[in-house]
Amino acid sequence: MKRLSSFALFFLGLALVACPMAARADRIKDLTHVAAKRTNQLIGYGLVVGLQGSGDGSDVSFTAQSMKTMLSRLGVAMEGALADFETATGGGKMDIKNVAAVMVTAELPGFAKPGQKIDINVSAIGKASNLRGGNLLLTSLRGVDGEVYALAQGALTATGIDAAGAGTKVAIGVPTSARVPGGATVERVVDTPFASAEQLILNVRDGDFTTMAAIVTAVNSRFGEGVAQAIDSVSVAIRAPRDLSQRVAFMSMVENLDVQPGEPPARVVINSRTGTVVISRNVRVTAAAVSHGTISVAISATNEVSQPNPLGAGQTVGVQNAEVAVNEPNKPMFLFQPGVDLRQIVDAVNQVGASPSSLIAILEALKTSGSLRAELVVI
């Protein structure tokens, strides 16, 4: 028996894991989410101070303008000071090297209440080169309706590092982007229909009619016919009690019901950047013959010196001799029988010694020919 390569063992392991020995049930909580519990995106504009000379400087006018406006609101008279500065510098610009203009974004969780803390992301929008060590000043975070839903402030946590010297620069991560864990405080409640709606909507994360039918059957079997009603392959409407405490307890029982979800569609996912290929266990291939080979070209150059005759009047010159060799390996063709499964695909591909990049090319060719009975996703 031939020894399988590590590439074959990897995909064979995926096949064995994907083929369960017994049916497994999942909780409704893990398959769906409550529509009323949706998240909301927040955005704001602010200033980061305390940088070590890596701020926007004098080239970004809106940073100086924002700094002037903020100081004016704090009672600092900027008009006279700015006029004196421009007179002394001949009308020059304010050089603020320790300040950077940033955009602040956050995700407001569903049912968030005033006083709760949420994480924020901070990104430079000017010419700042590094936000490490900076401190975000009080910033309003607004929703799509223009209302303020949170206030952000705090010390930045930047993981990116860049260093330069003697013409060499090293960068790890992105130093112009940072986070502030728990850096924003929720100030406003987002209205949701959870407390007043007659029916609550559950949305399946991966829409599937089989999964939806299983959820409706499980809920109606537990609480009575007509409690759950499917809307489509994604949403199900559940009739909930009027009393808020009973509604919460009822939804807790619904979320913990076990259902058998439907099998996902046959899909092959390819990451073209890393060469990663994941094949689901439902993938099938119709009859097809595949042959894959690569041509390698090797070019070797030899530098030599041509000397003239001793009595001649010639000059010594350099000569480069190049040798070109083309190698095309003889790899056998393999045949796919109708309805072959994942394990047979992996075995056949590894018989010809195909690399991950070659496997990607073979799968794309099978999809183009119409032999691959699966969705091909390239990311």
N, C-alpha and C positions, 0 to 999 in steps of 0.2 A: 504494500500500500504506500503510495507516494505521500511524502510529508507536505502538508499544506503550508503555504507562505503566510507571513504575518498579515499580509493584505487580505488573504482569503479567510484567515481566522477571525479577522475583525468583522467582516461582513457576515460570516457564518454565525458569530456571536450575536450580531444584530438580529439575524433571522430567528435564532432560538429564543431570544428574549421577546421578540415580537409575537411568537406563537405561544399563547398561554395554554397551560395544561387544563385550566378550568376557567369558566366564565367568571369575571370579576365585576362587581357592581361598584358604582361611584355614587357619592352623595350629590343631591341636587345642588347643594352649596358649591361644589367643585365644578359643576357644569354650567351654572347660570350666575347671573348677577341681577339684583333688583334695579329696575329702570329708574326708580326715584332716587337711587343712591349714586347717581352719576357724578363724576368729578367735573370741575370747572377750572379753566386756565386763567391765570392772573398775570399781569405784566405791569411794570413800572420803570421809571427813569430815576436814577440816583447818582450820587457821588461817592467815590471811595477815596479816603484820605489816609495819610500815614505811610505812603509808599516811599521807598528809598531811591528817589530820583528816577523812577521808572514810569512816571505818569505821562499825561498828554503833553505837557509843556506849553509853549506859546503858539504852536501851530493849529491847535483845535480851539476855535473861537467860542463854541457853545459851552465848553468846560469853564472858561473864564467867566462867561456870562452867567452860567448857573451858580458859580461860586459867589459872584457879586450879588446876585438876587438872594441867595441864602443868607449871606452875611448882613444884607440890608434888613431882612426880616428879623434877624437876631439883634438889631439895634446898632450895627456897625455902620457908620456913615462912609459909604464907599465913593460918593460923588467927588468930594474934595481930595480924598486919597488917590483916586484914579486919575484925577486931573494933574496932581503933583507928579504922579508916576509917569504919565505921558509927557509932561514937560521935561522931566529929567532925562528921559530916554529918547527925546525927539519924536514923540508920537508912536513909540514902540508898543508891542503887545505885552500883556501880562504873561510871565513865564512861570506856570504852576507845574513844577516837576513832580510834586508829591501828591497830586490829585488826578483822578481818572474818572471820566464819565462812563457809566455802565448802564446796561439794561438788566433789570431784575425780573425773573420769571418764577412762577410757583404753580403748584397744582393744588387746588382747594378740594379736599376730600368731601364726599357726600356726607350730609348730616353734621358738618363741622359747626361747632358752636363758638361764640365769642369767648376769647381767652385761651383757646387751644393754640398750640404751637405747630407750625408746618415748616418744612425745609424749603430753602430758596436757592436758586442758581443765579450767579452773577457773571456777566460777560462784558468785557471791554468793547466799546464802540468807537473809541478814538485811536490815538497813537500810543497808548500805554503798552509797554512791552512785558510787564509783569505785575500781577496783583498780589503777590505773596506778601504777607504782613500788613495788608491794608484793612481798613475798617469802614464798613458801609454805614453812611449816615441815614437818618430816618427817611424812609422812602414809602410812598403810598402805592399799594398794589391794587389795580383796578380790573374789573371784569369787562366783558364785551359790551355791557350796558353803560360803561363809564363810571359806575359807582365804586367807591373804595371798599374793599372787602378784607383787606389785611394791611398791617404796617410792618415794615421790615427794617431791621437794624442789627448790627453785630460784627464781630471779627470774622474775616474771611478764612476759609480753609482751602488753600490752593495746593494741589499735588504736583503741578507741573513745575519743572526746573529748567532754566536755560543759563548757560555760562559761555562766555566768549573771551578769547585772549590770544594774542600773537597770530591773528588771522584764522583761528580755529573756533568753531562754535558747536556746542553740544546742547541739544534740547531733548528733554524727557517729558512727555505729556504736553499739555497746553497750559502755559502759565498765565494766559490772559483770560482764563475761565476758572471760577471758584464756586464753592458752596458754603452755605451757612446752615448747619443742622439746627432746626428749631429756631431759625432766624426771623420768622414772621409770626405775628400774633393776629388771629382772626378777630375781626371787628364787626362783621355783619353776617347774618344767617341767610343762606340761599333758600328761598321758598321751594318746597317739594310737595307733591300730592300724596305723600305717604299717609298722612294723618286723615285726609279728607276724601280720598278717592274711594269709590265703591269697590273697584277691582284693582289689584296690584299686578303689575306687569313684570314678568321674569324674562330676560333675554338670554338665550343660549349663546355661549361664547363661540362655539363652532356650529353654525346653523346646520341642522340635519333633521329630516322628517322622521327618521326612525327614533332618534333621541327624543324629539318632541313628543311622539306618540307614547314613548315609555314614561315620560314625565307626567303626561296627562293621566295615563292609566294608574300610575303609582299614587298620585294625589287623590283621584276620585275613589280608588279602592280604599284609601285610608280615611277620607273625610266625607265621602258620599258623592253620588253622581251629580255632575254639573258644577262642582266646586272649581274645577280647572277646565279651561276651554282653550284649545290651540287657536292662535291667530294665523300663524304661518310657520315656516320651518325655523324661525328664530325666536318668536315671542309667544308666550302663553299668559292668558289672563286668569287670575285666581281671585275668587270672591272671598274677601276677608271680613272678620268681625268689625263692628263699628267702634267698640270700645278700644282705646289705644293700647291699653295693657294687654288685652286679649289678642289684639292684632299682632303685637310683638311676639307673644308666646306662640301664636298660630304660625307665624312665619318661621320661627325657630324650629318647630316640628316639621314644616314643609322642607326646609333646607337640609334637614338630617335624614330625609327619606332616601333609601338606596334605589337606584335604577340601573338598568343595563343599557349603556349608551350604544348607539349604532356604530358599525364599523366605519372608520374614516375612508374617504375615497383613495384609490390607488394613486400614489404620488411619488415622484422622484425629485428630491431637492438637491441642487448642485450649487456649491459656493465656488464660483469661478476664480476668486482671488486666492483661496487657500487650498483648492483642490479637494474639498470635502464633498463626499457623495453619500446621501442617506436614501435608502430605498425601502419603502413600506412593504409589509408582507403581502399586500393584496396585488402587487404588480404582476402582470402576466404579459407574455410575449407570444405573438403568433409565429408561424413558421417563417424563419429567416436564416440566411447564411451570412456569416460575418467573417471578414478577414481584415486584420489590422496590422500594419507594419510601418515602421519609421525608417527614413533614409538619413544616415549620418554622413556628414562631409567633414573630413579632417584635412586641414591645410597646414603644412610645416614649411617654415622659411629658414634658409641657411645663408648667412652672410659670409662671403668670401672676398678675397683680394686678388685682383688680376695684376700680375707683374709684367712689365714689357721685357723684351729681349735685352741682354746686357749691352749690345752694340746698337740697339735701336733708339729712336728718338721719342718713344712713347712715354706715357705717364701712368703712374700707379692709380688704379681706380677700384672702387668697391663694387661688387657684384652680388645681387641677391638671387638665390635660386629657390624656387618654390615647388613643393610637391603636393598634389591634390589627390586624395583618396576618397572614393565614394563607397559606402558600405550599406547595403540593403539586406537586412536579415530575412531569412526565409521562415516566416511564421505560418503555421497551418490555419486553414479555414475551419471554423466550427459552425455547427448547424443547430439552430433552435427548433425544437419540435413545437407544435401548437399547444398552448396552454402551460408552458413551463413556468416554474415558480422562482422565487428569489434565490433559493439555494442553487438551483441549476444554472441560473444566470451568473452567479459569482464563480461557480466551479468552471464554467466554460470560459469566462473572461480570464481567469487566472491560469488556465492551461496554456495560453499564448503569452503569458508573462506581461500582461498589460499593467501599466502604471496607473495611478489615480487620474492623471491628465488624459491618458488613453481611454480609460473607462468613461470619462466625460464625453469624449468624442464619439465613442461607440453608442452611448445612450442617446446622444443628440441625433446621430444618424438613424438609429432605430425609430426614434420619434418621427423624424422626417419621412421615413419610408412607410409609416403607418403600422409598423409591427409592434410598437410599444403601447400596450393598453394601460396607460397611466398618464397623469398630468405631469408635465416636465416643468419644474420651477427652477429658474436660474437666478441666483441672488448675487 
